[in-house]
Amino acid sequence: MALLDLLGRRWVLRVLWELRDGSAPTFRQLQQRCGGVSSSVLTERLRELGEADLVEHTGEGYVLTGQGTALLGRLAPLDAWAADWHPKATRD
């Protein structure tokens, strides 16, 4: 439940998604990639993701940890399922 609580927080999944390519963006670059997230919210989410050992700050920028990369790998089937998902409201 703790993981689902973390993943359900606003901007968490977007931050993880933006770090998927391993490019180590700086705070400002990550903020731009996430378009619309305030610096205070991004700071809080990065702190929470760091405490969960999913994201870390290197000298270059922010990257996924091994556990963060593994988590995205576990979420990939959900992404594939969502690509084919057609909610009832859109079928009518």
N, C-alpha and C positions, 0 to 999 in steps of 0.2 A: 504494500500500500504506500510506503514511503516513496518508492520510485514513481508510482502513478501520480502521487501528489506533486512531486517535483516536475514531472513531464507535463502536468496539467497547468502549470503556472504560465502566465502570459509571457511570450517571447522565448521560452526555453527551447521548444522544438525548432524554432527559427534559428536560434544561435547555434544549436547542434548542426542543423542542416547547412548553415553557412560555413561551418568549419570542416565539412566533409572532405574537401579537396586537399587538405593538409598544407595550405599555403601560409599559415601563421600570420593572419592579419593583425595589425595593431588595433588598439581600442577604437580609434577614429575610423579606420577602414571597416572594422566589424560593424560599427554603428551605421555607417553608410550602407553596407550590404543589407542590414536589417531595416533600412528605411522606415523611419517613424518612431523608433524606440528612443526614449529619453536617456541621457547619460546616467541618471540616477538609477533607472530601472535596469539598464544594461550592466552597470556596476554590481547591482544586487544579484542579478541572474548569474553573472560570471563568478561571484563569490559563492553562491549556492552550488553551482556546477563544479567549482573547485573543491568545495567541501565534500561533494559526492564522488570525487575522484574521476570526473568525466571530462573535465577541461583543465588545462594548466597554462600558465603564462611562461613562455620561454623568453630569452633575451630578445628574440625577434618579434614575438606576438603571441597570440592565443592559438592553441592546438588541442585536439582531442587527445586524451590519454588512451592507453590500451583498452581500458574499460569503456571509454566513450566510443571508440571505434567499434568495439564488440557490440555495444548497444545499438549503434546505427545499423550494423549487420543484422541484428535481430528485428529491427524495425523495417528492413527492406521488404520482407514479404507482406507486411501491412501496407506499405506504399504500393506494391504491385496489385494487391487486392483493391485498394482504393481507386486505382486507375480504371478498373473495370466496374466499379460500384455505381449503381444507378438508383438513387433513393426514390422511393415511391412517388414523392411529390414531383420529380422530374420526369416520371414515366407517364403521367396523366395528361 
